[in-house]
Amino acid sequence: MARRDPEAMRGAAVVTSFAVALSSSLAEARSLVAQSTCQERGGAVLYGLVQGESTRRVPDATVFVRWAAGAEEVTTDSAGRYEACGIPAGTPLSIWASATGSLGASVEIELPTPARYQMDLTVQTVVDSENRGFGGVRGLLLDADTGEAISGASVSMSDGAGEILTGEDGAFRFDNVGAGRRTVIVHHIRYGESEAAVAVRESEVTMLRLEVSARPLAVEPLEITVIGRRLQALDTRGFYEREAWGEATGRGHFFTVEDVERRNPRLISQLIADVPGTVLDCSNRPGSRTCELRFSGAGCLANVYIDGTPVVRSDNQRAPVGVDQLISPHEIAAIEVYPSAASLPAEFGGSTGGCGAIAIWSK
């Protein structure tokens, strides 16, 4: 944070020394507490005197206290006394005084606790007109290549006037900037950090047009890990939603294409028969490959669906054709097995759903 020192004031007859006294004792505060105009605002209190040459007290001087998130400005009374309330403790502060034709050095302090502190300030006559009083700065931040406004950039002044963000139109403004040579500092993640020198004159607003160029961003390589694969046809038919529902509720058994390939059954009925509560009944088909899938709890045929179409209904006494004759293992994308009516989702329920269902999906 910039300080107002003799070199920064370009040879003007400014402050060459200043008095600072910090104390939180009750004895030192009593002399001003009667004249206190502070209300209970929380935070610390700074109070003291503003003095000119030969320790002359300066009435109607302005005392500025600034920190990163805010500022406080107060005016001295007829006896040169000031009191600034609501000052945050534990954060860097800049404090200085200004009066007509006079300016004080900026002092950088940090208050340890929210108590009362005495701080006397000194101002001295400024002779150089360029460094007298305060002015303003207004500006636009634009992309040098496209001419478009840059919003959301951080803009600050070297005199500690705070930090602001540019608006949607790229505009920014600072009021009460100490007159003299200042530096505007701009930072944006896409454009980096840039600085521009500006001369601020008393009671004038300096208009700026700042143009910056975007810089390439270094992007870390993106690492992608495949955690599984899904078949689009199964996704649109709701298989994966029912699988998640079944795993969460303990209802239903599910075989994906990976499961079928890993098990590599000779007949699909052999794979389904491994599900608890499922029975492969070949007793009515001696010498035949046609076996019936039944659920032991109900003792009836299982409803069998292939790609959503019923091919075996439980209200038949015997299956007209075995499931192994309808589809082979290498053609299967997924299987759903629901051994009881209580486990059935709505898609496979209805009046014939009392024995559960088997849903087979082809590739």
N, C-alpha and C positions, 0 to 999 in steps of 0.2 A: 504494500500500500504506500503511495507516494506521500512524502512529507513536504510541507511548505518550509523550505530552508533558504538561506541566502543565495545559494547557487541556482535554485529553481526560480527565484524571483528576478533573475537577470540584473543584478547589481542595484536593485531598488533599495531604498533605506527602509528595510523591514526589520522584523524582530531578530535580534541577535542573541537574545536570551529570553527565557520564560520561566515563571515560577510555578511549580506544581507541588501541592501538598495534599497527601491522601491520609485521611484519618476517619475512623468510624466511632470515635469516642463521643459520648454524650456531652461532655463539657464543651467541645469545639462546635457542636451543633446548636447549642442553646442560643447563641447570638442571632441566629437566623430563623429559628423555629417559630418565633412570634409572627414574622412576616411571611411565613410559608403559605403558598397558594396551592400546594400539591394536595390532591385527594388520594384516597387509598386506591392506588392503581397497581400495586404489586411491583416487584423488581427493586432495583437500587435507586438511590437519589444522589445526584451530583449537585453541589451547591458551592458558591464561592463568590469572588469578586472578579470583575474585568477591569484591568488597569491599563492606562496609557503611559506616556513618557512621565518620568519623575513620580511614578506611583499614583498618578492622577486617576481617580475612579471614572469610568466611562459609562454614562447613562445611555439608555436606548441602544445598546450594542446587542447584536444577535449572537447567541451561542448555539453552535451546531454540534450535535452528537449523532454519529452515524455508525451503523453496524450492518452486517450482511443482509439482514432481513428487515431493516427499518431505519427510522431516523427520528430525532426529536429536536425541535428548534424552540428556543425560549428567548425572551428579551429582558435585558437588565432593567432594574427600576431606577429611580432618580439617584440612588446612592451607588449605582453600579453593581448591585447584587443580582444574582440569578439563582434559579433552582430548577433543575430538570428531573422529571419524575419518570417512572416506568422504564428505567434503563436495565437491560438484561445483564445478569452476572455471568461470568465464565465464558464470555465471547469477546473477541477483539473489537475495540472501539476506536474511532477517530473523533477527536474533539478539538474545536478551534472557535475563535471569536472573530467577529467582524463588526466594524462600525463605519460610519461615513468617513471615507478617506483613510481608513485604518484597517489593518489586517493582522491576524495573529497566526503563528505557526501551528500546523496540525500536530497534535500530540497523540501518540498511539498508546493506549492503556488497556487493561483488562481487570475488571472488578471481581474479586474473589467470591464475595457473598452478596446477597441482596440487602445491603445496609446503607447508611448515609455516609457519603464521602465528601470532604471539602477539597476543591480544586480551584485555585486562583489562576486566571488566564491573563496574559499580557498582549496588547496590540500596539502597533506602532504605525505611524503615518507612512502611506505608500506613495512614492513619488512617480513611479513608472505607470503611465496611464494604461498600458497593456495589461498590467497585473492588478488592477484595482477592482474590488467588488466581485460581483457574480454575474454570470450570464447563463445562457441556455444552449443546448445542443439538440438539433433535430436531424434525423437521417433516414435514409432508405437503404436497405441491404438487398442487392440484386445479384443474380447469376451473371457472371461476365460473359458467358457464351450464349445464353438464351435470352437474357434480359428479364427473366421472370423473378418475381419477389421471392425472397427466402424467409420463411416463417420459422419460428421456434429456435432461432439462433440466440445464444447468450451474448449480451453486449454489456461491457463495463467501462468505467472511466478510471484513468490512473490516479485521480485525486480521491478515490474511495467513495464516489457518489452512489455506490450500490450496483447491483446487477439486475438487468431486465431482459425479457425475451422479446424478440421481434414479433409483430402481429402478422395476421394473414397477408397483409399488404407489404410486409417487410419493413414496416416503419418502427422507429424507436425514438424516445425523447428523454432528455435529462434536464431537469430544472435546477437552479441554484448551484451551478458548477463554478468552482473558484476560477476567476479570470487568470489567464496565463497560458502557457504552452502545455497541452494535455495530450494524452494518448488514448485513443479509442481501441479497445480490445474486443475482438469478435471471435466466437468459437461456435462451431457447428460440426457434428459428427461426420457429415459428408464433405465439408469444405475445410476442415481443420481449423487452426487458429491463425488469425491475421491481426495486424496492428496498423493504425493510421494516426499520424500526428495532426493535431488541430490546435489553432489559436483561439482561445475563448476570450471575448472582450466584455467588459462591464456593460450590463444593461442591453446586451445584444444577443440575438439568437443566431448561432452559426448553423447553416444548413449544409448537410453532407449527403453525398451519393457514393456509397461504397459498393464496389463490384469485386466479387471473389470468384475463383474458379474451383470447380469440384475436383477432388483428388481421388485416385483409385483406392478402393477399400481392399485391404488384405483379408481374404475370407479363408478360414480354416477348412481343410477338406471335409466333406460331409461323409460320414460313415453310415451305411445302411445295413441293417441286419434283418434278414427275412425270418420271421418267427412262425410262419405257416403259409399255407396256400388254401384258397377257396375256389370252388368251381362256380362260375357265374350262374349257371342254370340252377344249382342248389340254393344259391343266395337269393335268387328271385322267387323261388318256391318256398322260402321260409325255413329250410332245413336247419340252418345255423342258429336261427332264433329258437326253434324248438329244441335243438341240442343244448343250448345254454339254459333254457327253461328246465329241461329234464335233469341236467346236472345240478341245478340249484335246488330242485324239489325232490330229487331221487326218484323221479318217475320216468320210465322209458330207458331203453338201451340203444346205443347208436354206434354204427360202424361207418367210418369214412373210407374213401378209396384207398388211403394208406393202410387202414386196418385190413381191408380185404386182400391187398397185395402182400402184406406181411404174413397173414395167416395162410394164404394161397390154398383155399379149400378145393377139393375136387368137385363137390356139389354145394350149391348155396344153402340147401336145407341143413347140411352138416354144420355150417357156420351159425345159422340161426338157432339150431337146436342146443347150442351151448349156453343160451340165455336162460337163467333160472326161471322155472315155471313154464318152459316151452318143451313140448314133447313131439318127437318125430315118429309118426305112426305109419308103419308100412304093413301092418298085419292084414289089412283088407286088400292089399295089392301083391299077392304072392308072385314072385318072379318078375315083378315090374319095377321100373325106376320111379314110378309115381308114388310118393309117400306124402302123407298129409301132415300138416303142422297144426298141432292142437295146443291149447293152454290147459295145464293140469288143473288149475283152480276151477275153471268153468266146465271142463270136459267137452268142449265143443270146438268146432273148426275156428281157426283164426281168420278174420277178414284179411285178405291180402290185396294190396294196391301196388300197381306198377306205374310209375310216373303219374300218380294221382288217380288212376282208373282202377276200379275194383275188378279183380279177376277171380277171386274166390270169396264167397259170402258165407258167413257163419250160419245162415239159416238153411243152407243145404246140408243134407245128411252126409254126403260124400263130396269131396272135391272133384270136379269134372276133369281136371288136369293138374298134375303136380307142378309145384313152383320151379322145380329143376328143369322141367320141359319148356318153361316160358322164358327163362333168362339164365345165362351162364355167368360164372363168377367174374370173368374178364370184362363183361359188359356193365358191371355194376359200379356206380359212383358213390352210393351211400345206402344204408339200410336203417330204418327205425323200427324198433320192436316195443310194443306196449302190451304187456301180458295180462292186463285187466282193464275193465271199463273205467275204473277209477283213475287210471293213469293216462287215459286217452285225451289228446288235445281236441279242440273243436273240429279241426279239419277231418278227423277220422272217427267222429262219434256218430250220433244218430240212432235210429231205431234198431239197427242191426249191430250196434257196437258193444253188445253185452259181453262178448268174448275177447275183447281187445282187438289189436290190429297189428299188421306188419306192412310197412311201407317201403318199397324198393324203388330206388331211383337209378335210372340208366345214365351212362355217360353221353 
